[in-house]
Amino acid sequence: MIRNLARHGFALVCGLLFASHAIAQDSAQPRLPTVELTAGMHVIQAEVAHTHDQQSIGLMHRQKMGSNEGMLFVYEAPQIRCYWMRNTLIPLTIAFIGDDGTIINLRDMQPRSERTHCSSKPVRYALEMNQSWFKARGLKPGFKLRGIPLPPATVP
């Protein structure tokens, strides 16, 4: 019982720290280094968010994004990932992606919304693109993206 309370308390504190950082952010982060991904014949220039701060800010406060641009979130280990759109001004579709680059599930997200959108199973990657980008190209769960970078190495 005490262990469960401690675990939930820790999760709550982490959530509050994440939320306070995201709320305090009032401008777009500088453009991040990019990686080229391919989805069949389609090429994506994806900014790569590796660090917690980069992932917390994401695409908040961006006014626009190029038609074949996106943001790739890279995590050290697979787990259920959830996103919201507070302070994000452009409609996005998020692809939750497995270790091998396979799209697990897609979710459309509306600007300035606190509604959460989660992966249907543990994933290591998430790719945000302009809304309907995947649909317009016929890309669905099960499709495999190429060029997904390996996550940062972890030290045991």
Phi, psi and chi 1 to 4 in degrees:
 res  aa     phi    psi   chi1   chi2   chi3   chi4
   1 MET       -  -49.2  169.6   91.8  166.5      -
   2 ILE   -64.6  -39.1  -68.3  173.7      -      -
   3 ARG   -61.5  -42.9 -169.8  177.0  -59.6  151.5
   4 ASN   -63.8  -42.0  -77.7  -19.6      -      -
   5 LEU   -63.0  -43.4  -71.9  174.1      -      -
   6 ALA   -62.1  -42.5      -      -      -      -
   7 ARG   -63.5  -44.7 -170.6  174.4  -19.4  154.8
   8 HIS   -67.3  -37.0  -69.8  -63.8      -      -
   9 GLY   -64.3  -42.3      -      -      -      -
  10 PHE   -62.3  -44.4  177.7   74.6      -      -
  11 ALA   -61.7  -39.8      -      -      -      -
  12 LEU   -64.7  -45.1  177.5   62.7      -      -
  13 VAL   -62.0  -44.9  168.3      -      -      -
  14 CYS   -60.2  -43.5  -71.6      -      -      -
  15 GLY   -61.7  -41.6      -      -      -      -
  16 LEU   -66.5  -40.4  -69.8  172.9      -      -
  17 LEU   -63.2  -44.3  -72.5  173.1      -      -
  18 PHE   -60.9  -47.0  175.9   80.0      -      -
  19 ALA   -63.9  -41.6      -      -      -      -
  20 SER   -66.2  -37.1   66.2      -      -      -
  21 HIS   -65.2  -44.9  177.8   75.7      -      -
  22 ALA   -65.5  -38.1      -      -      -      -
  23 ILE   -67.9  -38.2  -68.7  168.4      -      -
  24 ALA   -69.8  -23.6      -      -      -      -
  25 GLN   -70.3  119.2  179.8   65.2   27.2      -
  26 ASP  -123.1   11.7   58.7   -0.4      -      -
  27 SER  -147.3  160.5   62.5      -      -      -
  28 ALA   -67.4  144.1      -      -      -      -
  29 GLN   -74.7  153.4   71.2  179.4  -38.5      -
  30 PRO   -58.6  155.5  -19.9   29.6      -      -
  31 ARG   -58.2  135.1 -170.4  161.9  167.6   82.7
  32 LEU   -91.9  161.7  -60.0  173.2      -      -
  33 PRO   -56.5  148.5  -23.7   33.0      -      -
  34 THR  -112.8  160.5   61.7      -      -      -
  35 VAL  -131.3  147.3   64.2      -      -      -
  36 GLU   -94.3  122.1 -174.0  174.3  -75.0      -
  37 LEU  -110.4  153.3  -53.2  175.8      -      -
  38 THR  -125.6  140.9   56.4      -      -      -
  39 ALA  -125.1   87.8      -      -      -      -
  40 GLY    65.3 -123.7      -      -      -      -
  41 MET   -88.4   -0.6   64.9 -179.5 -160.4      -
  42 HIS   -92.5  134.2  -53.0  -73.4      -      -
  43 VAL  -108.1  133.5  176.9      -      -      -
  44 ILE  -117.2  131.1  -58.8  165.2      -      -
  45 GLN   -98.7  105.1  -66.3  -60.1  -38.7      -
  46 ALA  -109.9  123.4      -      -      -      -
  47 GLU   -67.0  142.4  -66.9 -179.9   56.4      -
  48 VAL  -109.1  119.3 -179.3      -      -      -
  49 ALA  -101.0  105.1      -      -      -      -
  50 HIS   -98.3  -39.6  -83.5  -68.8      -      -
  51 THR   -87.8  161.2   69.7      -      -      -
  52 HIS   -58.6  -43.9  175.5   72.8      -      -
  53 ASP   -63.0  -44.8  -74.9  -14.4      -      -
  54 GLN   -61.2  -40.9  -68.6  169.0  -18.1      -
  55 GLN   -69.9  -36.3  -66.5  163.3   -8.1      -
  56 SER   -65.4  -37.9  -63.7      -      -      -
  57 ILE   -83.0  -41.7  -62.7  166.5      -      -
  58 GLY    51.2 -129.5      -      -      -      -
  59 LEU   -99.9   18.2  -68.6  168.8      -      -
  60 MET   -57.3  141.2  -73.6 -165.3  -67.8      -
  61 HIS    68.2    5.7  -58.8  -71.8      -      -
  62 ARG   -74.6  136.8  -61.9  -91.8  178.7  108.5
  63 GLN   -83.5  -29.3  -60.1  -69.3  -35.1      -
  64 LYS  -160.9  168.2   61.6 -177.3  177.2  173.0
  65 MET  -145.7  141.1 -170.8  164.9   57.4      -
  66 GLY   -58.6  156.8      -      -      -      -
  67 SER   -62.9  -28.9   61.4      -      -      -
  68 ASN  -116.4   28.5  -69.6  -45.9      -      -
  69 GLU  -108.2  155.5  -66.2  178.7   -8.9      -
  70 GLY  -161.1 -173.3      -      -      -      -
  71 MET  -130.3  126.0 -176.9  167.2  -74.9      -
  72 LEU  -103.8  123.4  179.6   68.2      -      -
  73 PHE   -98.0  125.3  -62.6   81.1      -      -
  74 VAL  -117.9  124.9  179.4      -      -      -
  75 TYR  -115.8  158.9  -61.4   95.0      -      -
  76 GLU   -70.5  -32.6  -69.2 -178.8   13.6      -
  77 ALA  -142.5  150.0      -      -      -      -
  78 PRO   -68.1  138.6  -15.7   27.1      -      -
  79 GLN  -163.5  168.6   69.2 -179.4   55.1      -
  80 ILE   -62.4  127.3  -61.6  -67.8      -      -
  81 ARG  -114.6  136.8  -57.0  -74.2  172.3 -168.9
  82 CYS  -128.9  142.1  -63.4      -      -      -
  83 TYR  -131.2  155.2  -71.3   73.2      -      -
  84 TRP  -135.8  176.4   64.5   -8.9      -      -
  85 MET  -121.7   22.6  -64.0  -80.3  -74.3      -
  86 ARG   -56.2  132.3  175.0 -176.1  -78.9  171.3
  87 ASN    65.3   12.5  -62.6  -34.1      -      -
  88 THR  -100.0  126.1  -55.2      -      -      -
  89 LEU   -96.9  -14.0  -51.1  175.7      -      -
  90 ILE  -113.8  141.1   51.6  179.6      -      -
  91 PRO   -67.7  135.8   19.2  -23.8      -      -
  92 LEU  -129.3  157.6  -59.2  171.0      -      -
  93 THR  -116.5  134.1  -61.4      -      -      -
  94 ILE  -108.6  134.2 -170.8  164.9      -      -
  95 ALA  -107.2  123.8      -      -      -      -
  96 PHE   -91.4  128.7  -66.0  101.9      -      -
  97 ILE  -125.3  134.5  -57.2  167.8      -      -
  98 GLY   -78.1  173.0      -      -      -      -
  99 ASP   -55.1  -32.4  -77.6   -6.7      -      -
 100 ASP   -90.6    7.2   66.9   -9.8      -      -
 101 GLY    90.7    2.6      -      -      -      -
 102 THR   -79.4  131.9  -59.7      -      -      -
 103 ILE   -69.0  122.5  -63.2  172.6      -      -
 104 ILE   -86.2  -51.1  -56.7  -57.9      -      -
 105 ASN  -156.7  160.5   63.5  -57.4      -      -
 106 LEU  -121.2  144.8  -62.2  161.9      -      -
 107 ARG  -139.5  129.7  -63.9  -74.9 -178.4 -105.3
 108 ASP   -80.0  139.0  -73.6  -19.1      -      -
 109 MET  -128.6  135.3  -56.5 -173.1  -61.9      -
 110 GLN   -93.4  144.3  -61.1  -52.9  -47.2      -
 111 PRO   -58.1  148.7  -20.5   30.7      -      -
 112 ARG    56.1   30.8  -60.1  176.2 -170.2 -117.9
 113 SER  -108.3  145.0  170.7      -      -      -
 114 GLU  -100.5    9.3  -67.4 -176.8   18.4      -
 115 ARG   -69.3  133.1 -180.0  172.9  178.1 -130.8
 116 THR   -87.6  147.5   57.6      -      -      -
 117 HIS  -129.5  118.7  -54.5  -84.9      -      -
 118 CYS  -118.1  156.1  -59.0      -      -      -
 119 SER   -70.8  150.3   60.3      -      -      -
 120 SER   -81.4  -12.5   59.7      -      -      -
 121 LYS  -156.0  170.8   66.6 -178.0 -161.6  178.2
 122 PRO   -59.0  134.0  -25.9   36.1      -      -
 123 VAL  -136.3  158.3  -63.8      -      -      -
 124 ARG  -101.7  -19.5 -172.9 -177.9  -49.9  -96.2
 125 TYR  -131.1  151.1  -53.2   98.0      -      -
 126 ALA  -141.2  138.5      -      -      -      -
 127 LEU  -124.5  119.0  175.1   62.8      -      -
 128 GLU   -97.7  129.2  -68.8  179.0  -21.9      -
 129 MET  -131.2  165.5  -62.3  -68.8  -70.2      -
 130 ASN   -53.9  143.1  -74.3  -50.1      -      -
 131 GLN   -57.2  137.9 -164.3  164.9   90.5      -
 132 SER    78.0    1.4  -60.8      -      -      -
 133 TRP   -57.3  -47.9 -171.5   91.9      -      -
 134 PHE   -65.8  -44.8  -64.3   96.6      -      -
 135 LYS   -61.6  -43.5 -175.7  176.9 -177.2  177.3
 136 ALA   -62.8  -22.7      -      -      -      -
 137 ARG  -105.5    5.4  -71.0  152.7 -177.1   82.7
 138 GLY    70.2   24.4      -      -      -      -
 139 LEU   -91.5  124.8  -55.2  177.2      -      -
 140 LYS  -130.4  170.9  -61.2  176.7 -178.1 -179.7
 141 PRO   -52.3  138.6  -29.9   38.2      -      -
 142 GLY   102.9  -21.1      -      -      -      -
 143 PHE   -74.2  142.3 -170.9   88.8      -      -
 144 LYS  -106.2  124.8 -170.1  170.4 -175.9  176.0
 145 LEU   -87.5  147.9  -59.0  173.8      -      -
 146 ARG  -110.3  150.2  -55.1  -88.5 -177.3 -137.7
 147 GLY    94.7    5.7      -      -      -      -
 148 ILE   -62.8  123.3  -61.2  -71.3      -      -
 149 PRO   -75.1  154.5   28.1  -33.1      -      -
 150 LEU   -69.1  148.6  -65.8  175.4      -      -
 151 PRO   -69.1  163.7   26.0  -32.9      -      -
 152 PRO   -59.2  143.9   -8.1   13.5      -      -
 153 ALA   -66.7  142.7      -      -      -      -
 154 THR  -105.1  145.4   57.5      -      -      -
 155 VAL   -99.7  123.7  177.9      -      -      -
 156 PRO   -67.2      -    7.4   -7.6      -      -
